[in-house]
């Protein structure tokens, strides 16, 4: 079924580049009060100087160590790309800490860096949640209302456009979850499938076990937890399972989608993997992820020079660096035209104990913290 989807997706027209968006920052001025008293004016002047000095220290650690100033604290998000040379050692100069590029038709490895070491995967977790929802017979045309519990489960993640009390079709929620990576949508989909967050998480762990993904486990369903982990190899397998699904395959491939909440204006979603689009490749499907533990992640299937490739790029700095890695790999493949090996199934990872030293624990069980 995956081979049929890849063949169909390869015939789809190339997608246009998404329009750049700019953000406006609110600005305001502090108002000052004066009281007409000499001492009050003096105190206000002193406070102003003190505040000015304090503001200069914002983002830095207090004090000095070994005679040197402490570095400024790193921002939570780096909306940029780490610029590097395209190649290193005659290979694509991939910046991701964990990476794997394979020929999807033969399983041949094109590039690998710690492909079987578990890492946090953030919102790539949503692929497993979507698979579970579909396994439960989710009615795509049924309506679901966003509730307070959905907001609570999504707390700490990116801002959602799905407001409490908003009612949408489950089809809209599925696209909001996989294109817009909306955390509230995942919770709402679980409820629509008859599962609370704990039940959904347990079902996700059972699902990946059934797919023989031995290093993939989840602590919660959205991807906000750093304990949601997998490997580059297994995230490609997870994406393949989603792409092979008759409903999910077209969703993870779709570049844009308009959701239509009941009695509300439409919500336009642009797929978060859209920046991977470029002239020498065609995106066939994918999912991005980010949290502080995982950093920026991407698992994606692309068609380059007439062949289908799967790429997993986990742990990059700068939200565009993962897409830069895709570009460097694509350019390298076009330039070097790697010879296709015999059509064999991927060898897969070594036994878990060979990597972890101990049997993997069930992430669905509490660890007492």
Number of C-alpha atoms within 10 A of each C-alpha: 13 17 14 10 17 22 14 12 20 19 9 11 8 13 15 10 12 13 7 5 6 6 5 6 6 5 5 6 5 5 5 6 9 9 9 8 8 10 10 13 14 11 10 16 12 11 12 12 10 11 11 10 11 10 9 9 11 11 12 13 13 10 9 10 9 6 7 8 12 13 10 11 10 9 8 9 14 15 11 11 16 15 11 14 9 17 14 10 6 9 15 21 17 27 21 21 16 23 26 26 26 21 21 24 19 16 20 20 17 19 15 18 16 14 24 22 18 22 23 30 35 30 28 27 30 26 24 28 27 22 20 25 23 18 12 15 11 18 14 17 11 11 16 22 21 21 17 13 16 24 20 11 19 22 14 11 17 14 11 16 14 22 14 14 11 15 20 23 19 22 21 21 28 27 24 27 25 29 25 23 26 24 28 31 30 28 28 27 30 25 20 21 19 14 19 17 19 14 16 25 25 21 23 28 26 17 18 22 14 10 14 12 21 19 24 27 28 29 23 24 32 29 28 27 21 19 19 25 24 27 27 29 28 25 31 26 20 23 25 21 19 23 26 18 16 12 15 22 23 18 22 25 23 22 22 17 18 14 19 17 19 13 9 11 10 12 14 14 18 17 25 18 24 23 14 21 20 17 9 12 21 23 26 26 27 32 27 28 25 26 22 14 16 24 22 28 30 32 28 25 27 26 21 20 14 10 14 22 24 27 28 31 32 32 25 24 21 18 21 18 25 29 23 22 27 25 21 20 23 21 18 18 17 13 10 11 11 10 9 14 11 10 11 10 11 15 9 12 17 10 13 15 10 10 15 12 9 9 11 14 10 14 18 18 10 8 8 4 3
